[in-house]
Amino acid sequence: MSNAEGTKPGHPGGPPPGHEYHIQIDRVHYKVTDETMTGLQLRQVPPAQIGPDRDLFEVVPGGTDRKIGDADVVEIRDGKRFFTAPAQINPGK
């Protein structure tokens, strides 16, 4: 897996192992060290983990935001943003 610069962590020219990536979930800043994370791992990043009552989305600048399932793998890079939304919306309630 490569980072935003096209280099691999721990490889010449890439970030060293343990590099911290700065991400946002619901506009709160977090630091993670994994270059890839599953949706389930991302749900566990905030101190109050994201429950199953909320869906997790990756912000795709200029495109359609991507819903992240628990098993989906996401390439992490600095500045990546995610948001949550209710998993089920009940109109009129």
N, C-alpha and C positions, 0 to 999 in steps of 0.2 A: 504494500500500500504506500502511496506517496502523499506528501503534504502539498500545500498550496503551491510551493515552489517547484514541485515535481521531483523532489528528492526524498529519500527514505530516512526516517529517524535512525540514528546510530550509524549511518553511512556517511562517507565523506561528503561534505557540503550540506548534509541534512541536520536536523536538530538532534542533540544528544539524547540518549535514552533517559526517560524521566522528564522530558521537556513538558512544560505546562502549557496547555492550550486554554485560552480564555473563551468561554462560551456564555450565552445568555439563555435562561429559561424563564419565560414570563417576565422579561426585562430585568431579571436579577442576574448579576454576574457570578460565574463560578469558574474555578480552575480545575481542569482534569488533565491526566497524564497519558491516557490511552489514545492511540492514533485512530482506532476504530472502537465504536461502542454499539451495543444493541439498544433497542428501544427500552428494554427492561432495565439495563444499566443506566440509561439516561434518566429514567423515572426515579432512580435511587439517588441521584445527585443532590437534589434539594434536601435540607435537613428534615422537612416534612415531606416524605416521598409522595410522588404523584400517584393517587389512587386509581383504581379501575373505573371510577365514575367519570374520569376525564381522559380525553384523547390527546395524544402528543403529536405535534406537527413541526416539521422543519420549515423555516422560512426560506423560500426560494426567490431571491431577488429577480424581478422581471418575469417570473413564471408563477405557476400554480403551486401553492404550498403543499408539501408532501406529508401525508399522514404516516406516522412511524408506528408500526406494530411492535410488540414486545420482542419478536425474533428478528426484526429487520436490522441490518448492520448499516451504521452511518459512519462515513469518514469524517473524523473530527479535524477541524482547523481553527485557527484563531478567528474570532469574530462570528463564528457560526451561531445562529439564533434559532430558538425553538419557542413554541408557545403551546399552551394547553387550552382546551375548550371542553365544555360538558359533552360526555359521550352520548348522552341521549337528551334531546330537546323535546319538551312537551309544550307545544303551542297552547296558549290560553291558560296555562297554570301559573 
